[in-house]
Structures are given as C-alpha cells and as structure tokens.
Amino acid sequence: MPASERAPLPASGAASGLSRRRFLGTVPVAGLGVAVLTSCGDSDDSGAKDGSGRTVVEWWHISTSEPARGLWNARAKAFEAAHPDVRIKVVTLENDAFKSKLTALTSSGKLPDVYHTWGGGVLKQQVDAGLVEDLTDSVSTWIDTLVPASREPYEFDKKTYAVPNDIGAVGFWYNKALFKKAKIASPPTTWVAFLDTVRTLKAAGITPIALGGKEKWPGMYYWAYLAMRLAGVDGMQQAAEAKDFTGDAFVKAGEHLEDLVDLAPFQKGFLGAPYSSPTGQAATMGNGKTAMELMGQWAPREQAAAGKGIGDDLGFFPFPAVEGGKGRGTDVFGGGGGYALRKGAPQEAVDFLKYFVSAESERLLVKGTGIIPVNKDAQDALTDPNLKAVLAMLNKSTGFQLYLDQAYPPAVGQEVNDSVAALIAGSKSPEQVTRSVTQVAKSQ
Amino acid sequence: MTDTTTAAPPAPAVPPVHTAPRPLARRARDWLTAVLFTVPALVLFLLLVLAPILYALYVSLFNWGGFGAPSDFVGLDNFSRLLDDPVFLGDLWRGLLLVALSVGLQLPFALAMAVVLNQRLRGRAVYRMLFFAPYVLSEVVTGVLFSMIFAPDSGLADRVLGAIGLDGVGGLWFAGQDTVLPTLFLVMTWKYFGFHMMLYLAGLQGIPAELHEAARIDGAGPWQRFRYLTLPLLGPTIRMSVFLSVIGAIQLFDLVWVVTQGGPDHHSETMAVTLFQFGFKRYQVGYASAISIAMFLISLVFALAYQRFVLRRDTEGALTTMRTTPVRATVKRASR
C-alpha cells in the first residue's frame, strides 16, 4: 500500500515528505544521542554534600579480610556518630585491584579523598604529579604521637604527605623445635654463622628455608637486606639518588646471596611456590616443614592462615650482620601502611585521619587484627611476644629502609624483584643484577 | 511487493520529485538510510576499537609512566628495545612453540576423540559432556585447581604417581624451568581439547551417512574413508578450529598469570603477561603499549594471511551467494 507507507507522522509538524523509511533513518541517531548524554551524566559525589547535607569523605582501604575489614568499617561508623555532618563512604578493595584502580585514577588526575598508600616512590610519583595534599601544617599538632621511623616513608623534602597507621619490619622467623633438633643453640648473628646454620640444618635432614619464588618479592628481601648491611642505609639512599646500583656493595650483596643459593637451602619447587596459599611459603613454614623464612611482621598470621601455624615454636631473629659491611646489624628493613589525601580533600578527611590513628583507635586495631601500632601510646596494647620482638627491633633501630619495591619508582622496584629472582634461579650473575637495575633506574 | 516509486501519489501538493521514478535520488536515499543505520555501530567501533588502538600506537612512541600527559617522545625506541629484550624474544619463541604444540598435538587429539565419539558407543553422551566440561570452567578456576594438583610432592599428581610406584616420574611441574611449559600445555589441552572436539563432532554430523555407505560399497577401508572422505569434508571446521587455537595461543594470559605469573624466571611468560608486567606492575605504559601494538600486528597479520590463503575457500562460498552477479545469472537462466 503506497499511501499508507507515506502516512505523515502526527508528532512531526512538517509532515509533508516524511516517509516511514526516512523517519526510521533518524531513530538510531537519536538513540545514540541519548546514550551519549547519559554517559556524560555520571557524577561523582566524593568531597561533595550528600542528600542530607553531610560532607562525603571517600575512603579507600585494602583490609579485605576479617576481622580487619569489619573493624575498619566500624571505625568509619564511629567517626560518623561523633561527627553527624560527615559521611565516610568506605570503599574496600583487594590489594592488586586497588593498585590497578588507583593507577587508572592517577592518570585521570582525580584520587579518592583518603586512600591507602605504602609511601616511597609510588607516593612520590603522585606527589610530583600534584595530586596529593601537603599535610605538613594540618597534622603538625599531633603527628609527634607517632613513632618517627613509621613516618619516614611518607615524608619528602621535610614535608608530610601521608599518615601511617601501622608499621612493620622484616626479619627471620624460625622454628625453635627444628633448630633444637639440629642442635643449634642460638640463632646466628652474622652472615657466616647464618650459612653455617643452613649447613647444619641440611646435615640434620631439615629443609632450612621456605621461599615463595613465584611472587619474586620474598626473594628480593634477601638481596635488599644484604645490600643494606653492606652499603648501609645511607649507601642505599645515595644509590637511589644517583640511579647507580653498580657499586661494590651491591655486587657483593649478589655474591653473598649466590653463596646461600649454592647451598640449595630452599624447599622443593620453591621457584614456583607462591607466598600465601596452601602450597606456598607461609604454609610450608606454618606446617613445620622448613626451619626459617625471611618475612615481615604478618608472617605468624599467614603461617596460621595458610598452614596450621607452629604456635610457641615460632621465634624471631633480626637479619644477621654482614662482616665488613658499612651497615649495622640494627638497621631495619620494612614498611607499613598509611593514608594519603587527594589534593583539595575536605578538612573532615584530615579529622578522620587523626581519629583513625589516635591511641584509642590504634588500641582497637592492635587487639582486633594484630597490627604493630604507630601511636606510641597504643604500644602497650601489643601482647603477642613475636610482634613485641619486631617492635623491639624497630624501637632499637639505627636506620630504616623502606621496602625496595615501594621506596623506588615501580619500574625500578619491579626490576630489583625480577633480577634477584633471576639470580636465585641461576640465570643472572651478581653484576648483571646491578647493571639491569641501574639501567632501569636511569631510564626513569 | 509493490514499489512506492512506481505508483503515483494522489496528493497534488507533493512536489514532483517524489512522483517520477528517479533511480538516482532513490539510490541516494537508500545510501542515506544505510549510512544512518550504520552510524551507531560505526561510532561505537571507532570509539571502542579503533580509538584505543590509535591511542596505544600514540603512547607507544613515548617513555611514559602513566601519570599526566605523555611528554617524553622517544620515537621508535620502545620498538627497537622490544627486539633487544630477551624476555620479549622469549615470548615470541614460547608463543610459536605453544602454537606448534596446539596445532600439532592438541587438535589431532581432539579430532581423534571426535571420530571415536561419533561412533555408536555406549555412554557416548556422557563422554562428550565430560570432555567438554573443562571448557566451561573459567581459566582462573582451572589455574588454581592445577597449581594445587601439580604442587611438588604434596600435590595430587605426585601423590598418585607415588602411589603407583612411579616416585621419580613426577617432580617440579610448574616450578621447574624446563618442565613449566609442557605442564602448562598439558593443562591447556585438558581445558580446550573438548571445545575443539565439539566443533569436529558438529562437523562430522554434517557429513551424510550415504557418502560413507557409498565409499564402503566401493571397497574403501576405515582409514581410506577417513583420509579421503571425512578429512576433506571436515576441512572448513578444521581450518576454523586451527584459527581459533592459534589466536588463543597468541593471546594466552589468564591461565599463565594465575599459575606462574610467567615464572619461574620467565620460562612460561607470554606476550600478554609481559605486557601486563610492564603496564600494570612497572607502570612503563609506553613500553607496554609497544608490546600491545606488536601483539596486535602479529595477530592481524596472521588473521589476514589466514583469511587470504586458508579460509578463502570457505568464506568465498558464503560471500558469492550474497553477490548480485550470480543472482542475475539465475534470473537469466529462469527467464530463458
């Protein structure tokens, strides 16, 4: 029917020549217009007011496992109760998801009001990009209640860019029962004695060390600690600034690590072993199958989570001193977590930070989740003997070096991990490690 | 079917343009409609496919950490660095090896299973379902599952081998530099052969039984029937499954990431894993983009060459029926 096909559309004023075909032709375009409009209407409410006039503070944290998650969120609720005009919008993200999401946000130039940070090179990059609020003045009245070593990773050019909420350090966790079985009287305090300990354990038929080679960072701890002991914390700093890691101390660190690897001290299949899973480093240690692991303060918790945990048999000793090195045996390698604020975050965000790291709040976190507190007044809440040993080491520390993959720009930190993993796997020499790291550092 | 243009409209107010049959104007209108209908899809394609590719190409010319706007222009440095990077060159080699293994071992195995399960067999539906089931699992689940099964000493694989007295046969699996790739291929085969088997089964069902019957009457044995009847008629299916398998091997990521993260010491790393390492771990976005462009080019060249030289026969048949010339020919024949 030709006439019906040309029927004018009631909605259209100039209906004379508008055929159905022509009308249909316009529909998809109109539909697309709607799609474009709606995608533009997406708004972000952080830092703004919500429906009831409260200031919204968006808080990103990475405490995904209970009880930490519940406790963290309860802290936000408690703050809201004390400050009726503020709403804390909590966003909980898993570690890796957090990192990639934050990377995306960083390149778009808009970060959450309050977000987790480990300080060091990553935070420095964000600071250099002008995305992070300078907190120096706003926290000056209360920042001294926090342990000085814990604040170091977040300070650049004597300015504070984030506030820590926990602190930790790396050292050797050992199985006292297995040491006793191998007739080792006391933990070693020098590298030579440490190698002897490894030999003694092997001779007694015990696997000396658990290592999660798949994830690379557990292996990096050995190289980093050895480099620290040989170059000293200042030497590490100078190398980072000069972007030159080819110095003698770093080559020697690799050689010392090679000496250890040559003893074949690790569990079977360590190159493919993850850190925390039922087949990983923590589980191997937690099930009493190896005598030692070099790990941070979270080790006892992970040993019990991924394996059975060895309870009172677990002991802690600092990384041994290295003969002839510039660094001291009391220098500590570690790091913790903290929170930074985006540039232009509301004052309420600072108030929340102050609240979150107050002695009262930290005590709750210590009791609930076993973190090592940064607030000096909350240290008495720590009862776990192993964590107390870590804290004692931190309190006595003569120097502090942040985790290399946090202290250095991400590319350099990853290259350290990668090259050291290659050294442990036997495909890179100590010199090659220092050259690879230097090359990446110079390209930054 | 009546055509609008052949019938004269009754209203005299309508301008004469519409009254006369004007093929040119009509064609233009057809074009306009076609364009208008294509625009949404085209815009989406430009926005979501072409724009990111061009952006990656642009970024790959910079030394860029992903913060702020890229400013450190380095030209083709990232690409020349690629060719010097032992890890990337290793990726290419490992990719080639996986492709060769997939096409040379996995697909023939899938074909053999398909031929077997195409016979009248007790419980063949159960077997078909069983073999296809792994394909339905996500790669992450598969990865977690097999990293437990192949855990050295404590895993199921080593325990089973130990229980039947083959203690020394198992070993490092994913944890050994030399064993990781074969183990990975084993898992890939476990996961994907069922899918290819299903494709082949569908192809086999399409071969008329009469042909086999005729061949049998002509005295062809089972091997001859397979070689000269089944295989040629299964050609289109095989060519498509090879294509899917190769592209899958080039883009392999999830499984490797979950099981080994490319380790130990890069011995199971693929291009996609290296790309992820540089893009999201090291934040060397420029270099990562160069890898992505290289990956894209490899896939593109392969796909085009494969379309041109291998799939041509299959796609040509499909296209010719849509072309106008054969239709005209039929019309001519009909009118004759």
Interface residues (C-beta under 8 A of the other chain):
Chain A: M1 P2 A3 E5 R6 S16 G17 S19 R21 R22 L24 G25 T26 P28 V29 G31 L32 K99 S100 T103 T106 S107 G109 Q125 Q126 D128 A129 G213 K214 E215 K216 K268 G269 F270 L271 G272 A273 P274 S277 P278 T279 P409 P410 A411 Q414 E415 A421 A422 A425 S427 S443 Q444
Chain B: T2 T4 A7 P9 P10 A13 V14 P15 H18 R29 L32 T33 L36 F37 V39 P40 V43 N63 G65 G66 F67 G68 S147 M148 A151 P152 D153 S154 G155 L172 W173 F174 A175 G176 Q177 V180 T260 Q261 G263 P264 D265 H266 Q277 F280 K281 R282 Y283 Q284
